[in-house]
């Protein structure tokens, strides 16, 4: 994930995902799940400028309690950008949010397509 100011982005995603800071080297901050957990690592890369038109990353967080997770992430500094509700068509409802840098991600129910 590219970030001009990497520290607050790393702090946000560390708390949002329940990850640990594994190490920091040169331009990189590496986050990962607790020992024994097989979820993927997240690498925050310090850049001088986020390239216009390039999405630095997009993640979907699938959780059991989407509304509660949206509130938790708002308290960590995320913003709600929009909500898509396709339940009337037999699909799901999800919330697109922005992290403190404005990088978009979605909060979706753990079950569903």
Secondary structure as UniProt FT lines:
FT   STRAND          2..3
FT   HELIX           6..17
FT   STRAND          20..25
FT   TURN            26..27
FT   STRAND          28..32
FT   TURN            35..36
FT   STRAND          42..46
FT   TURN            52..53
FT   STRAND          59..63
FT   HELIX           66..75
FT   TURN            76..77
FT   STRAND          79..85
FT   HELIX           87..89
FT   STRAND          93..98
FT   TURN            100..101
FT   STRAND          104..109
//
